[in-house]
Amino acid sequence: MRHPHARTTRTIRTIRRRVAGALAAGLLCATGLAAPAVAAPVAPAGAPAAPALGDGLALTPPMGFNNWNSTHCRADFDETMVEGIADLFVEKGLKDAGYQYVNLDDCWALPSRDADGRLVPDPARFPHGIEAVADYVHAKGLKLGIYTSAGTKTCDTVGFPGALGHEYGDARQFADWGVDYLKYDNCNNSGVDARTRYTTMRDALRATGRPIVYSICEWGENKPWEWASDVGHLWRTTGDISDSWGSMLSILKQNLPLASHAGPGHWNDPDMLEVGNGGMTDTEYRSHFSLWSVMAAPLLIGTDLRKASPATLDILGNEEVIAVDQDPLGKQGTVVSSEGGRWVVAKEMKDGSRAVALFNESGAPQRVTTAARSVGLPDAPAYTLRDLWRHRTRNTAGTISATVPAHGTVLVRVAADRRWASYPPAVELGLEGGPLVEAGAPAALTTTVTDLGRTPAVRVSVSLTGPTGWTVAPASPTRTAALRTGRTLRTDWRVTAPRGTPTGSYDLTLRAVYRSPSGARVDSTLPLDVPVVVAPPPGTSYLGDLPWMSATNGWGPVERDTSNGESAAGDGHPITLNGAVYAKGLGVHAESSVAYYTGTACETVSAEVGVDDEKGARGTVAFAIWADGVEVASSGTLTNAVPARPLTADVTGARVVRLVVTDGGDGIDSDHADWADAELTC
């Protein structure tokens, strides 16, 4: 409950801060209180020139919460929610894990300024005002952030007041309220030069005398990484993220090449976290969190923590992963390799170790591997390897490797540590090939157990279990007395899913038990994602009528027989290409991949392809058809101005066919793409 005198106390504090700040900025005379116009577009006379940033703020990437990804401008974004998030930061241990900013996004203000040109908090959402919320957040030992745009209005369609032409007055209000962080967006900017707009707000924030972290949100349009290190503490490198695998992946690929521009006090910002919002699996969310951390990205929670599951809180609260993001050396991870969707991203740490992300972009499990020397570690007899999700340490002779599930990431920390021999050897569990199981028919699988350590694994045994009703039986030995460095135990298995098992992915569990040379027992498991497939019927079928093996999409789900629409399932429209309407097909959004099992029994895939009319003149995409990992047809780059283009591929003998849409090289904004009348002939 608020103290009855809190309002009076805050008012006195506000007056003192305004006077002190104005005196510091040269806005007021010592003998008078005449203030300049609130909406000053340039620095008032006497304001000091802003030096290059070196203010000691954001020396590690900011961590906190922003409401936008979970609430947008819905009515549940209000004072109660914001204060509840602050409570949860403390209750759930997130504050102790390093999260400190509780940030408001758009829609906190009324649509119009008051008669003096000042911003007015929405009394329905924030009945006690922003300063009261700041006081509440500060009392928890946390900090408050706020939002506006470097334009005449903000980005929401209601059009709340932007700060263009009001920079000094708005910055003064933010400081008086006790704001600690400003997200400064890019909408309705009237065509004014971005560098000028963002530099003006920098100067206005400095003139307040209050330390405020400054987040530049101009979507990477003007390459802020090239000029903003002395303007803001962080800058967006991409357009907005959405809660989908394709969106996260596209943003990752745009941000990774910019590593050289990041460091303490100036960070690349690939946008806020979507972890927990429901559009991705927990495996994909762990990848999202791991990759943002290895990129030294700001970690701003974008889910409503009042509804967060234990799995979501486990991801967001993993302090070993957070330590990678918050390492004081401030290095952004760089790409070591990325062949075939097998990514290795390594981040130098202050203690000389390396954080290494083994990331599998593809839709099937893959072995991702590198070496200690390749990630920048010195030669050593052996190394310690700490798995940051499983929280266990092993020794390795130098190989850093794992079988990574589809869309998964194994995040490890590797060091040339003289204590390596006190840990058991690292043992890698794996699966050879990419097995496909037809219901009712036995399938052959081969599992592997490989010693990566400098010391041997002894008394090794392996087992494989499947879902209830499945038959899993070994067809070769499951035990060995010892595995030395680099040696592998291979075991063949016959796996049968019951007849009638629906198509989809099913979990098998591979388990290895072994002992270290000291006799310590080690138990290691690897979940294996195995698809159950059904051969397509003979003749010609519309692909929209057949089950797919997997589907990823850049915005919302893949839609059957409609356009992509927006982020919700079933919100598409009739497929329309350059005015022509099609009753059948697939509506997707770049980056997209839809995989079908063809079982070596099919000959051709055909479709009319193009950019759907639902986004007007926007959208640039490229279509391709892949058969068993080989591209067999492509459209080249298409825009909305191009009529539907026929695309046909010979897929004779292929087991798996994928329909792929990429962004045409200019980002994925509005890339709504159609596989109209898509057909498979078998």
Long-range contacts (C-beta under 8 A, 24 or more apart in sequence): 2-128, 2-132, 6-132, 6-135, 7-132, 10-131, 10-132, 10-135, 14-131, 14-176, 14-177, 17-175, 17-176, 17-210, 18-172, 18-176, 20-209, 21-172, 21-175, 21-176, 21-207, 21-208, 21-209, 21-210, 22-172, 24-209, 25-207, 25-208, 25-209, 27-207, 36-168, 37-117, 37-169, 38-116, 38-117, 38-118, 38-166, 38-168, 38-169, 38-172, 39-117, 39-165, 39-166, 39-169, 40-166, 40-167, 40-168, 40-169, 41-164, 41-165, 41-166, 41-167, 41-200, 42-200, 43-168, 43-200, 43-203, 43-204, 43-207, 44-168, 44-207, 47-203, 47-207, 48-206, 48-207, 50-199, 50-202, 50-203, 50-206, 52-229, 52-230, 53-202, 53-229, 53-230, 53-231, 53-232, 53-233, 53-265, 53-266, 54-265, 55-211, 55-265, 56-211, 56-265, 57-211, 57-212, 57-213, 57-233, 57-265, 58-213, 58-233, 58-234, 58-264, 58-265, 58-266, 58-267, 59-264, 59-265, 59-328, 59-330, 60-264, 60-325, 60-326, 60-327, 60-328, 60-330, 61-234, 61-267, 61-296, 61-297, 61-298, 61-299, 61-325, 61-326, 62-100, 62-101, 62-181, 62-213, 62-215, 62-233, 62-234, 62-267, 62-298, 62-299, 62-300, 63-98, 63-99, 63-100, 63-101, 63-298, 63-299, 63-300, 63-322, 63-325, 63-326, 64-99, 64-100, 64-101, 64-102, 64-103, 64-142, 64-143, 64-145, 64-181, 64-299, 64-300, 64-301, 65-89, 65-99, 65-101, 65-102, 65-103, 65-300, 65-301, 65-302, 65-305, 66-103, 66-104, 66-105, 66-145, 66-183, 66-272, 66-300, 66-301, 66-302, 67-103, 67-104, 67-105, 67-304, 68-105, 68-106, 68-272, 68-302, 69-241, 69-243, 69-272, 69-273, 69-274, 69-277, 69-302, 69-303, 70-277, 70-302, 70-303, 70-304, 71-304, 72-107, 73-106, 73-107, 73-156, 73-158, 75-125, 76-304, 77-104, 77-105, 77-107, 77-108, 77-125, 78-124, 78-125, 78-126, 79-125, 79-126, 79-127, 79-128, 79-132, 79-133, 81-304, 81-306, 82-133, 82-137, 83-133, 83-136, 83-137, 84-306, 85-305, 85-306, 86-136, 86-137, 86-140, 86-142, 87-140, 88-305, 88-306, 89-140, 89-142, 89-305, 90-140, 90-141, 92-305, 92-313, 92-317, 93-317, 94-301, 94-305, 94-316, 94-317, 95-140, 95-141, 95-142, 97-316, 97-317, 97-319, 97-322, 98-319, 98-322, 98-326, 99-299, 99-301, 100-141, 100-142, 100-143, 101-142, 101-143, 101-144, 101-145, 101-180, 101-181, 101-213, 101-300, 102-137, 102-142, 102-143, 102-144, 102-145, 103-144, 103-145, 103-146, 103-147, 103-181, 103-183, 103-300, 104-130, 104-133, 104-144, 104-145, 104-146, 104-147, 105-147, 105-183, 106-147, 106-154, 106-155, 106-156, 106-160, 106-185, 107-154, 107-156, 107-158, 107-160, 108-146, 108-147, 109-160, 109-161, 110-160, 111-158, 111-159, 111-160, 111-161, 112-161, 113-161, 113-166, 117-166, 117-169, 118-169, 118-173, 119-148, 119-161, 119-170, 119-173, 129-177, 130-177, 130-179, 131-176, 131-177, 131-178, 134-177, 134-178, 134-179, 134-180, 135-178, 138-178, 143-180, 143-181, 144-177, 144-178, 144-179, 144-180, 144-181, 145-179, 145-180, 145-181, 145-182, 145-183, 145-213, 145-215, 146-174, 146-177, 146-179, 146-181, 146-182, 146-183, 147-182, 147-183, 147-184, 147-185, 148-182, 148-183, 148-184, 148-185, 149-184, 149-185, 149-186, 149-187, 149-188, 149-189, 150-184, 150-185, 150-186, 150-189, 150-194, 150-197, 150-198, 150-201, 150-218, 151-185, 151-186, 151-187, 151-188, 151-189, 151-190, 151-197, 152-188, 152-189, 152-190, 153-187, 153-188, 154-185, 154-187, 154-188, 155-185, 155-186, 155-187, 155-188, 159-188, 162-187, 162-188, 163-201, 164-188, 164-189, 164-190, 164-192, 164-197, 167-200, 167-201, 167-203, 167-204, 168-204, 168-207, 170-204, 171-201, 171-204, 171-205, 171-207, 171-208, 171-212, 172-204, 172-207, 172-208, 174-205, 174-208, 174-212, 175-205, 175-208, 175-209, 175-210, 175-212, 179-210, 179-212, 180-211, 180-212, 180-213, 181-212, 181-213, 181-215, 182-212, 182-213, 182-214, 182-215, 183-215, 183-217, 184-214, 184-215, 184-216, 184-217, 184-232, 185-217, 185-218, 186-217, 186-218, 186-219, 186-221, 194-218, 194-221, 194-222, 194-224, 195-222, 195-227, 195-228, 195-231, 198-224, 198-228, 198-231, 198-232, 199-231, 202-231, 202-232, 215-269, 215-298, 217-269, 220-254, 225-258, 225-261, 225-262, 225-268, 226-261, 228-266, 229-261, 229-265, 229-266, 232-266, 233-265, 233-266, 233-267, 234-266, 234-267, 234-268, 234-269, 234-298, 235-267, 235-268, 235-269, 236-269, 236-270, 236-271, 237-268, 237-269, 237-270, 238-270, 238-271, 238-667, 239-667, 239-668, 239-669, 240-271, 241-270, 241-271, 241-272, 241-274, 242-274, 242-279, 242-554, 242-555, 242-556, 242-567, 243-274, 243-277, 243-278, 243-279, 243-280, 243-567, 244-279, 244-280, 244-552, 244-553, 244-554, 244-555, 244-556, 244-567, 245-280, 245-284, 245-407, 245-552, 245-553, 246-552, 246-553, 246-554, 246-555, 246-589, 246-590, 246-591, 246-592, 246-668, 247-554, 247-555, 247-668, 248-274, 248-280, 248-284, 248-287, 248-288, 249-361, 249-552, 249-591, 250-554, 250-590, 250-591, 250-663, 250-667, 250-668, 252-291, 252-295, 254-667, 255-295, 255-297, 256-295, 256-333, 256-334, 256-335, 256-345, 257-335, 258-332, 259-295, 259-331, 259-332, 259-333, 259-334, 262-296, 262-330, 262-331, 262-332, 263-330, 263-331, 263-332, 264-328, 264-330, 267-296, 267-297, 267-298, 268-295, 268-296, 268-297, 268-332, 269-297, 269-298, 270-295, 270-297, 272-298, 272-300, 272-301, 272-302, 273-299, 273-300, 273-301, 273-302, 273-303, 273-316, 274-302, 274-303, 275-301, 275-302, 275-303, 275-312, 275-315, 275-316, 276-301, 276-302, 276-303, 276-308, 276-309, 276-312, 276-315, 276-316, 277-302, 277-303, 279-567, 281-407, 282-311, 282-315, 283-405, 283-406, 283-407, 283-408, 284-407, 284-408, 285-312, 285-315, 286-315, 286-389, 286-408, 286-409, 287-359, 287-407, 287-408, 287-409, 289-315, 289-316, 289-318, 289-321, 290-321, 290-357, 290-359, 290-388, 290-389, 290-409, 290-411, 291-345, 291-357, 291-359, 291-409, 292-325, 293-321, 293-322, 293-324, 293-325, 293-355, 293-411, 294-324, 294-325, 294-333, 294-345, 294-346, 294-347, 294-355, 294-357, 294-411, 295-332, 295-333, 295-345, 295-347, 296-325, 296-327, 296-330, 296-331, 296-332, 296-333, 296-347, 297-325, 299-325, 318-388, 318-389, 320-386, 320-388, 320-391, 320-413, 321-388, 321-389, 321-411, 324-349, 324-355, 324-388, 324-411, 324-413, 327-355, 333-357, 336-370, 336-374, 336-375, 337-370, 337-374, 340-366, 341-366, 342-366, 342-367, 342-368, 342-369, 342-404, 343-368, 344-368, 344-369, 344-370, 344-374, 344-375, 346-370, 346-374, 346-375, 346-376, 348-376, 349-413, 351-415, 352-415, 352-416, 353-377, 353-413, 353-414, 353-415, 354-413, 354-414, 354-415, 355-388, 355-411, 355-412, 355-413, 356-400, 356-411, 356-412, 356-413, 356-414, 357-409, 357-410, 357-411, 358-400, 358-401, 358-402, 358-404, 358-409, 358-410, 358-411, 358-412, 359-404, 359-408, 359-409, 360-404, 360-405, 360-406, 360-407, 360-408, 360-409, 361-407, 362-406, 362-407, 363-406, 363-407, 363-549, 363-550, 363-552, 363-593, 363-595, 364-406, 364-434, 364-529, 365-403, 365-404, 365-405, 365-406, 365-431, 365-434, 365-528, 365-529, 366-403, 366-404, 367-401, 367-402, 367-403, 367-404, 367-428, 367-430, 368-401, 368-402, 368-404, 368-410, 369-399, 369-400, 369-401, 369-402, 370-400, 370-401, 371-398, 371-399, 371-400, 372-396, 372-398, 372-399, 372-400, 372-414, 372-416, 373-398, 375-400, 375-414, 377-414, 377-415, 377-416, 378-416, 380-416, 380-420, 381-420, 381-454, 382-420, 382-421, 382-453, 382-454, 383-414, 383-415, 383-416, 383-417, 383-420, 384-414, 384-415, 384-417, 384-419, 384-420, 384-423, 385-412, 385-413, 385-414, 385-426, 385-452, 386-412, 386-413, 386-414, 386-415, 387-411, 387-412, 388-412, 388-413, 393-423, 394-423, 394-424, 394-425, 394-426, 394-427, 394-452, 394-453, 395-420, 395-421, 395-423, 395-424, 395-425, 395-426, 395-453, 395-454, 395-455, 396-425, 396-426, 396-452, 396-453, 396-454, 397-452, 397-453, 397-454, 397-485, 397-486, 399-452, 399-486, 401-428, 401-450, 401-452, 402-428, 403-428, 403-429, 403-430, 403-431, 403-526, 405-527, 405-528, 405-529, 406-529, 406-550, 407-552, 420-454, 421-454, 421-455, 423-516, 424-453, 424-455, 424-457, 424-516, 424-518, 424-520, 424-522, 425-451, 425-452, 425-453, 425-454, 425-455, 425-456, 425-457, 425-485, 425-516, 426-451, 426-452, 426-453, 427-451, 427-452, 427-453, 427-457, 427-460, 427-483, 427-512, 427-514, 427-522, 427-524, 428-452, 429-510, 429-512, 429-524, 429-525, 429-526, 430-526, 431-510, 431-526, 431-528, 432-490, 435-495, 435-530, 436-531, 436-533, 436-597, 436-655, 436-656, 437-495, 437-496, 437-497, 437-506, 437-530, 437-531, 437-532, 437-533, 438-497, 438-532, 438-533, 438-534, 438-535, 438-599, 439-497, 439-498, 439-499, 439-500, 439-501, 439-532, 439-534, 440-496, 440-497, 440-498, 440-499, 440-500, 440-501, 441-496, 442-471, 442-494, 442-495, 442-496, 443-494, 443-495, 443-496, 444-475, 444-492, 444-493, 444-494, 444-495, 445-492, 445-493, 445-494, 445-495, 445-530, 446-490, 446-491, 446-492, 446-493, 447-490, 447-491, 447-493, 447-510, 448-488, 448-489, 448-490, 448-491, 449-483, 449-488, 449-489, 449-491, 449-512, 449-514, 450-483, 450-486, 450-487, 450-488, 450-489, 451-483, 451-484, 451-485, 451-486, 451-487, 451-488, 452-485, 452-486, 453-485, 454-485, 455-516, 455-517, 456-482, 456-483, 456-484, 456-485, 456-517, 457-482, 457-483, 457-514, 457-515, 457-516, 457-522, 458-482, 458-483, 458-514, 458-515, 458-516, 458-517, 459-514, 459-515, 460-489, 460-512, 460-513, 460-514, 461-512, 461-513, 461-514, 462-489, 462-491, 462-510, 462-511, 462-512, 462-513, 463-510, 463-511, 464-491, 464-493, 464-495, 464-508, 464-509, 464-510, 464-511, 464-528, 465-508, 465-509, 465-511, 466-495, 466-497, 466-506, 466-508, 466-530, 467-497, 467-506, 467-507, 467-508, 469-498, 470-495, 470-496, 470-497, 470-498, 470-506, 470-508, 471-495, 471-496, 472-508, 483-514, 495-530, 497-532, 501-532, 502-532, 503-531, 503-532, 503-533, 503-534, 503-547, 503-549, 503-597, 504-531, 504-532, 505-529, 505-530, 505-531, 505-532, 505-550, 506-530, 506-531, 506-532, 531-597, 533-597, 533-599, 534-597, 535-597, 535-599, 535-601, 536-596, 536-597, 536-598, 536-599, 536-601, 536-602, 536-680, 536-682, 537-682, 538-601, 538-682, 539-681, 539-682, 540-679, 540-680, 540-681, 540-682, 541-679, 541-680, 541-682, 542-584, 542-585, 542-677, 542-678, 542-679, 543-585, 543-586, 543-594, 543-596, 543-605, 543-607, 543-659, 543-675, 543-678, 543-679, 543-680, 544-584, 544-585, 544-586, 544-678, 545-584, 546-596, 546-680, 548-594, 548-595, 548-596, 549-595, 549-596, 549-597, 549-656, 550-593, 550-594, 550-595, 551-592, 551-593, 551-594, 551-595, 552-591, 552-592, 552-593, 552-594, 553-588, 553-589, 553-592, 554-588, 554-589, 554-590, 554-591, 554-592, 554-663, 554-668, 554-671, 555-589, 555-668, 556-589, 558-586, 558-587, 558-588, 558-592, 558-594, 559-586, 559-587, 559-588, 560-586, 560-587, 561-585, 561-586, 561-587, 562-587, 563-587, 563-612, 563-614, 563-672, 563-674, 564-588, 564-589, 564-612, 564-614, 564-672, 564-673, 565-614, 573-612, 573-614, 575-612, 575-674, 575-676, 576-612, 576-613, 576-614, 576-674, 577-608, 577-610, 577-611, 577-612, 577-613, 577-643, 577-644, 577-674, 577-676, 578-610, 578-613, 578-640, 578-641, 578-642, 578-643, 578-644, 579-613, 580-643, 580-644, 582-608, 582-674, 582-676, 582-677, 584-676, 584-677, 584-678, 585-674, 585-675, 585-676, 585-677, 585-678, 586-659, 586-674, 586-675, 586-678, 587-612, 587-672, 587-673, 587-674, 588-659, 588-661, 588-672, 588-673, 588-674, 588-675, 589-661, 589-668, 589-671, 589-672, 589-673, 590-621, 590-661, 590-662, 590-663, 590-664, 590-668, 590-671, 590-673, 591-661, 591-662, 591-663, 591-668, 592-659, 592-660, 592-661, 592-673, 593-658, 593-659, 593-660, 593-661, 594-658, 594-659, 595-656, 595-657, 595-658, 596-656, 596-657, 596-658, 596-659, 596-680, 597-655, 597-656, 598-651, 598-654, 598-655, 598-656, 598-657, 598-680, 598-682, 599-655, 600-653, 600-654, 600-655, 601-682, 602-651, 602-652, 602-654, 602-657, 602-680, 602-681, 602-682, 603-650, 603-651, 603-652, 603-681, 603-682, 604-648, 604-649, 604-650, 604-651, 604-680, 604-681, 605-633, 605-648, 605-649, 605-651, 605-657, 605-659, 605-678, 605-679, 605-680, 605-681, 606-646, 606-647, 606-648, 606-649, 606-677, 606-678, 606-679, 606-681, 607-646, 607-647, 607-659, 607-675, 607-676, 607-677, 607-678, 607-679, 608-644, 608-645, 608-646, 608-647, 608-674, 608-676, 608-677, 609-635, 609-638, 609-644, 609-645, 609-646, 609-647, 609-673, 609-674, 609-675, 609-676, 610-638, 610-640, 610-642, 610-643, 610-644, 610-645, 610-673, 610-674, 610-676, 611-638, 611-639, 611-640, 611-642, 611-671, 611-672, 611-673, 611-674, 612-640, 612-672, 612-673, 612-674, 613-640, 614-672, 615-640, 615-670, 615-672, 616-640, 617-641, 618-669, 618-670, 619-670, 619-671, 619-672, 619-673, 620-663, 620-664, 620-665, 620-666, 620-671, 621-661, 621-662, 621-663, 621-664, 621-671, 621-673, 622-661, 622-662, 622-663, 622-664, 623-647, 623-659, 623-660, 623-661, 623-673, 623-675, 624-660, 624-661, 624-662, 625-649, 625-651, 625-657, 625-658, 625-659, 625-660, 626-657, 626-658, 626-660, 627-651, 627-654, 627-656, 627-657, 628-654, 628-655, 628-656, 637-664, 637-665, 638-664, 639-664, 644-674, 644-676
